[in-house]
């Protein structure tokens, strides 16, 4: 009975090691293949969109020349009447 338990335990350990090792190698190869595919993916994208998608120039901030207008400051006639004793 004891030999059977030891045999089953060793087989379970061996199976676990095989699964872990195969998972490790599959995972590391997948990472390498994804990093190798990046330049190819960019080249395919450039070839597929050449002449079909117009290039857009960046305009910048369209509100850069706008004056600072705060309607609350212009419409409140009571800004100078009350001073808060606990704050600024």
C-alpha positions as CSV (number, residue, x, y, z in Angstrom):
1,X,0.0,0.0,0.0
2,X,2.8,2.4,0.8
3,X,4.6,1.8,-2.5
4,X,1.4,2.6,-4.3
5,X,1.1,6.0,-2.5
6,X,4.7,6.9,-3.2
7,X,4.3,5.9,-6.8
8,X,1.1,8.1,-7.2
9,X,2.8,11.0,-5.4
10,X,5.8,10.8,-7.7
11,X,3.6,10.6,-10.8
12,X,1.6,13.6,-9.6
13,X,4.8,15.6,-9.1
14,X,6.2,14.6,-12.5
15,X,2.9,15.6,-14.2
16,X,2.9,18.9,-12.4
17,X,6.5,19.6,-13.4
18,X,5.7,18.7,-17.0
19,X,2.7,21.1,-17.1
20,X,4.6,23.9,-15.5
21,X,7.5,23.5,-17.8
22,X,5.4,23.4,-20.9
23,X,3.4,26.4,-19.8
24,X,6.6,28.3,-19.2
25,X,7.9,27.6,-22.6
26,X,4.7,28.3,-24.4
27,X,4.3,31.6,-22.5
28,X,7.9,32.8,-23.2
29,X,7.6,31.9,-26.9
30,X,4.3,33.8,-27.2
31,X,5.9,37.0,-25.8
32,X,8.8,36.7,-28.2
33,X,6.5,36.2,-31.2
34,X,4.4,39.2,-30.2
35,X,7.5,41.4,-30.0
36,X,8.7,40.1,-33.4
37,X,5.3,40.8,-34.9
38,X,5.2,44.6,-34.1
39,X,7.3,45.8,-37.0
40,X,5.4,43.5,-39.4
41,X,2.1,44.8,-38.1
42,X,3.2,48.4,-38.6
43,X,4.3,47.6,-42.2
44,X,1.1,45.9,-43.1
45,X,-0.9,48.8,-41.6
46,X,1.1,51.4,-43.6
47,X,0.7,49.4,-46.8
48,X,-3.1,48.9,-46.3
49,X,-3.8,52.6,-45.5
50,X,-1.4,54.2,-48.1
51,X,-3.5,56.7,-50.1
52,X,-6.8,55.8,-48.5
53,X,-6.6,57.7,-45.2
54,X,-5.8,61.4,-45.5
55,X,-3.1,62.8,-43.3
56,X,-4.4,65.3,-40.7
57,X,-2.4,68.3,-39.5
58,X,-2.6,69.2,-35.9
59,X,-4.4,72.5,-35.5
60,X,-3.4,73.3,-32.0
61,X,-5.6,75.1,-29.5
62,X,-8.4,77.0,-31.3
63,X,-9.2,78.9,-28.1
64,X,-5.7,80.3,-27.6
65,X,-6.7,83.8,-28.9
66,X,-10.0,84.0,-27.0
67,X,-10.3,86.7,-24.3
68,X,-10.8,85.7,-20.7
69,X,-14.5,86.4,-20.0
70,X,-16.1,85.3,-16.8
71,X,-19.7,86.4,-16.7
72,X,-20.0,85.9,-13.0
73,X,-17.3,88.5,-12.2
74,X,-19.0,91.0,-14.5
75,X,-22.6,90.5,-13.2
76,X,-22.0,90.4,-9.5
77,X,-22.3,93.9,-8.0
78,X,-21.8,92.7,-4.4
79,X,-18.2,91.5,-4.6
80,X,-16.8,94.4,-2.6
81,X,-19.6,94.7,0.0
82,X,-18.9,91.7,2.2
83,X,-15.6,90.6,3.7
84,X,-15.5,87.1,5.2
85,X,-13.9,87.3,8.7
86,X,-12.8,83.6,8.6
87,X,-11.1,83.5,5.2
88,X,-9.4,85.6,2.6
